[in-house]
Amino acid sequence: MKFPGRRKLKHYFPVSQPKLALPSYEVRPELDTYIVGLDQTIVDVIANVSDEFLEKYGIGKGLSNLVEHGKADLIYQELVGSNAISDHFAGGTIGNTVHNYSVLADDKSVLLGVMSSNIQLGSPAYHYLCHTSSKVDMNHLQGVPGDIGRGITMITPDGERTFVIDPGDMDELTPAYIPTDIIAKAAAIVVSAYPLRATDQPIQQAMVKMLSDAKVADVPVVMSLGTKHLVEEHRELIQQTLAQYVNVLAMNELEAEALTGFADPLLAAEAALDYVDMVLLTAGPEGLYLCGYTDASVKRETTNPIKSGALADYNEFEFSRPMQKKDCQQPVKVYSHIDPYLGGPERIKNTNGAGDGALAAILHDIAANHFHRQTLPLSSKHEQPYLAYSSFAQICKYANRVSYAILVQNAPRLSKGLPEKEDSLEESYWDR
């Protein structure tokens, strides 16, 4: 039977061309563009319980309870047996960020941390792997005999949330499992402040080795602050770490106030620029701020309406591209702000992970700049040693849109990338 219509003369599968090599899921430092993240691997468990259940195990209602592993395991097994668990989510702020980066970029990333050597069906490690993108290279994880971390959120009938934290072996990562060659060729590395509080635990030394390796190789270092209480407890150590190693800092307004003493987001971001080169500050319903440095010779004025707050005309140069302060002959501070996408969701389903989504967008832009510089080093885009590919204003838009995608879903991680075309935009926009 003949196919209707005209046939193309070329074979649909060109038989004369060599066969494509099979894709590599393991990162190849000399060939791939990727980021590296270090995290305390943990699974978030959501369960509905009664007040009597909390009393039975001596759990303080409405509090965050650190529980030893044996007791936490008894709690977990009873929740499983009574079908009280509604969801398992792979957690960890850096695990979320690295996963989201791979979903957005559709490209590789590397996760460093620990993983159970013996993974059983239904175990925390099993759920962690099930909810992590296949583009995340986990070949460099350190095997441990016990479980990874487990955070159990128990919701009582009155809606109150009570937390049980079982660290398991998540802090057992040793410096021997920090691959220097992988870090040296990365587009960026990303860590959180959480391991800094793990005093006398191996993961703290592992993170310091990672930061030192990145500094030697001049790889941009991105850090996310943990919680307001963490910053208050370890403020001096965090400030020292930022000043010594970190280029990009991500935080919310509460963490920013704990770090700098300023409640106003702009003033807090300005103060944070004394430690780092760029600051992402998420401020809930206020939207988000992105601040940093550019050189006076390449600053670009915005065409958006000029905004003033605690700083006058602060977004005047938001069309500039970010640079590290050390690379600027005459550094200029740049500030950009964006309101929540579409005014924010009508109904927020989940706030957990929105900041991690915004940070993944920034990492994607930094990685895009790294890829473009490797591919086209003579391009005019690289006349200056820029930190990111896009302008402050453009990165703001991207980070804001990714945050929205997290807020309108139940899970803290993206399951798919952003649409190529937004339904909210007129078709005429795409015809230009």
N, C-alpha and C positions, 0 to 999 in steps of 0.2 A: 504494500500500500504506500502511495506517495504522500509526503507531507504537503499540505496546501500552502500556497504562497511561494515567494522566492526563497531559495536556500542560500545561506552564506557559504562562500567558497572555502573559508577557513574552517578547520575542525573546531568544534566547540571546546574540546580538550586538546590543545596543541600537542601532537605526538612527537614533534621534533625538539621540543624544549626539555631540558633536564627536569627530573622530578624534584619537587620542592622538598627541602629537608623537613623532618618532623619537628613540630614546635617544641622548644625546651621550656619546661615549667620551672627549672632551677635557674636562678639569676646567673648571667655570665658577665662579670664585671667589665670586660673589655668591649662588650657588644651592646649591652642593654642600658636603658635609662630606667632608674628605679630609686625608691627611697627605702630607708631602713628605720624600723621602729623597735624600741625596747619596752616591754610591758610586763606587769604582774598579771599573768594569764588567769582570768577569773570568769566564771559563768554566773549570770544573774538568773535567779529562780523566783517566779512570782507565784504566791500561794494564798488561798483564802482560808483563814483559821478563825477559831472562836477565842474569846477572852480566856476561857478555861484552858485552852491549849497553851497559851502564853504562861499562865500561872503554873501549869504542870511542869514546864521546863525552866521556870524562874527567869523568864525573859522580860526585861523592862519595856513596857508598852510605849510606843512612840519614840524609842531611842535606837541608837546604833549600838548593837551588842557584839563585842568580840568574843567568840566562843571557841573553846578548844575542840580539836577535830573529832574526838570520840563522841562528844555530846552533839555536835553539829550533825554528825552522821546519823545518830539516833533520830534527831528531828527530821532530817531529810527522808529517812526510810519510812517514818510514820506518815509524812506528807504524801509520799509515793503510794503507800498502801491504802490511804483513804481517798485517793484521787483528788487531793486538794490543790495540786499544782496545775496552774492554767498555762504557764509559758516558761520556756527556757530561752535565754538570749545569751549569745557570746558577749562578754562584757569587756571592761578595761578601756580607759579613755584612748590609749594608743592603739590597742587592738581595733577599736572602732574606727579610728582615724586611718590606719593603714588599710583596713578593709574598704572603707569609703573611697580612699584614693584609687585603689585598684579598680573599683567599680566605675568611678568617674573617668579615669584615664584609660580604662580597658587595657591595663598594662601591669607589669610586675612590681611587686614590693617584697621586702624581706621583713619577717617578724622574728625578733629575738626574745627568748623567755624560756619557760619550762613547759614540758608536756609529759603526761603520764606515760611511762614506758609500756604499761599493760592497759590498753583501752578496752573497756567493756561496753556493751550496748547500754545506753541510758545513763552512762557515767558523765560527770561534768566534762571530761576531756572529749567524749563522744559528741556532746551537744556543741562544744566550742568549735570543733572541726566542721560540723554540719552547717554552722552559721557563718563560716568564713569563706570568702571568695577563693576560688581555685587559683587565682592569679597571685595570691599571697604565698610566697615561697617560705615554707616552714621547715625546710631541711636543716636549718641551723639551730633549731630548738634543742634544749638540753633535756634529755630523758631523765625522769625522776621516778622513784619507786611508788610514791604516794599520789594523791590527787592534786590537781591544780586548785586554785582558789574557788570559793563558792560564796556568793552573796545572796541570801534568801530574804526577799521582801514579803512579809506576812501582813495581809490586809484583813482587819477585823470588820464585823458587820457595820460598825459606825464609820468606816472609811479610813480609820487611822492606819498609818503605815509603820510597821516595826521591822527593824533590820537585824539580821543575824549574819555576821561575817566570819567565815571559816577560811583562814589564809591557806590551809593545806601546805603544799611545798612551793607556793608561787614565789617565795623570796630566796629560793635555793640556787638561782642562776649564778654561775661563777664566771670570773673574768676569762677563763679558758675557753668559754663559748662565745666570745666576742670576736668575730672574724675581721681582722684588721684590713685584709685585702678587699673585702666586700664594702666596708665602710669608706675606704679611701676613694673608691670610684662612684660612690652614691651621689645622686643629685641633691639630697638633703638627708639628715637624720632627724628623728622626732622622738622625744622622751617626755615624761611627765615628772612632776615634783614628788609624786608618791614614794618612789624608792629612796628619796633623801631621808624619809622618816624611819626607814628600815634599819635602824642603828644596829651595828654588829651582825647584820645579815649579808650574805654574799652578794645579793643583787645590788647593794649600794656600791661595792667596789667594781662590779661589772659595769654599772652605768658610768662611773668615773673613767674607767678605761675606754669606754665607747666615746665619751666626750673628748678625752685626750687624743684619741686616734683621729677623730673628726677635725680637731683643731690643727693637728700636725698636717693633715691633708687639705686644709682650707675648705672643708665641706660645711655648708650652712647648717647650723644647729637650731632646731625649733623645739621650744619647751612649752608644755601646757601646765598651768597651775592646777592643783587638785581641788581643794575646797578652801573656803574662808578660814576654817579652823586649822587646817594644815599650814596655811601661810602664817597665821598668827603664832602658831607653836614653833615654827622653824624659819621665821622671817629672815634672820641674819644669815643663816646658811643658804637660803634660797637667793638672797641678794648677792652673796659672794659667788654662787654658781652662775647666776645670770651674767655678772660682770666678767667672769673669767672665761666662760664657754659659749654663751647663747647669743644667737643673732636675731631670732624671731620669738616673741613671747605671746602666748594666747591665754586669755583670762576673761572672767566675767566681771561685772562692776563690783561685786562683793569682794572677790579676790583682789581686785585692783586697789580697793580702799584698804584692805588689810596689808597689802604690800607697800603702798605709797603714803597712806594716811589721807588721801584725797577722795571725797565722796563723788565729786564731779568727774565724769568719765574723761573729759578732755584734759583736765589738770592731772588726773591719774596717769593718762597715757603720756603726757608731756614729761612727767617725773620718771616714768618707766624707760623713756628714751635715754636716760642717763646710764642705763645698764645695757640696753640692747639696740639693734638697728631698726627693728620694725615691731609694732605692737598691734595685735588683733584684740579688740575689746568688745565683747558682746554684752549688750545692755538690755536684754529682754524686750519689752514692748517699745523701747526707744530705738531699736535697730542695732546696728553695729558700727564701730569706728575702726578705721585702719590708719595707722600713723607710722611715720618713719622719716628717712632722710633721702634727699637727692642733692646733686651738685648744682650750684647756682647757675653754671653755664648751660645746663640742660633742663632747667625747671620750665614747666609749661602751665600757663594759666588755664583755669577751667572756663567753660562756656555755660556751666550750670549756675543757677542763682547762688550768690555769695551768702554764706551762713556765718552768723556770729553767736557765740555763747560765752563761756568763761574766757575763751580766746576770741579776739575780734578777727573777722574775715578768715577763719581758720582753714577753709577749703579752697583758698585762692589758687593753690598750685596742685590740686588733686589730679590733674592730667599728667603729672610727672611720673616717672617710673622709679621704683625703690632702688636704693643703693646702700651698701654698707658704709657706715660713717668713715671708716678708715680709707675708703676709696674716693672720698670726696675732697677736692681741693678746697672748696668753700661750702661746707655742709649747710643745707637749708632744711628745717623741719617742715614736714608736709602732713596735713590732716585731711581725712575724708570720712564722711558719714553717710549712711543710707538708712532710710526708714524700712520697717519690715515689708517684705515682698507682698504686694497686693493688700497692704494694710494688715497683714498677718492672717492666719487661718480663721475661719468662722468658729471652728471648734478645734482647740489644740488637743491632740490625742496623746502626745508624749513630748516632754521637754528634755528627757534624758538623751543626750547624744547630739543635740542641735549645734552646740559649740564644736563638737568633734567633726561634724559635717562641714562647718565653715572653715575649720583648719585644714581639712582634706582638700578643699578648693584652693586654698593658698599654696599648699604643697604641690598641687597639680600645676599651678602657674609657674612655680619655681622650677619644677621638673621640665616643663615645656621650654623654659628659657635655657636650661642646661642642654636639652636635646638639640635645640636650634643652634646654640653656640658650637656644639660638637659637629653638627652637620654643615652649617654655613658660617664658619668663624669670621669670614670677611664681610658678612652682612652689616648694613648700617645699624641694625638692631643691637650690635655689639661694639659700637664705637666707644661706649663706656662699660665698665664691668658691672652691669646691672644685676640686681639680686633676683628680679622676677621679669617675666615676659611682658606683662600688661601694666597699665597705669594703676595708681591707687584706686581711682574711681571705678575702673573696670573690674578690678579684683573684688572690690566691695560688692558689686552687683552679683558676681559669680558666687561668692561666699554666702550672700544673703539668700540667693535662690536655692542653694543646697540646704541651708538651714530650714527653709520652708518645707522642703521635701521630707525632712525628718519629722517636723512638727505635725504633719498631717497623717502620720502613720503610727502604728503601735510600737514597732521595733526601733531600737536605737541605731540600727545600721541600714544603709541603703540596700535595696534588693535589685535595683536597676539604675542605669544612668539617667541623666536628664533628657527630656525630649529634644529632638533637633529643632522643632518649632513649638513655640508656646501657644496654646489655645487662646491665651489672654491677649495676644498681639494681633493686630489687624494683618490680613494677608498681604495688603499693599506694602507692609514693611519688608516682607521677604521678596517682593518683586523688584525692589530697588537695585 
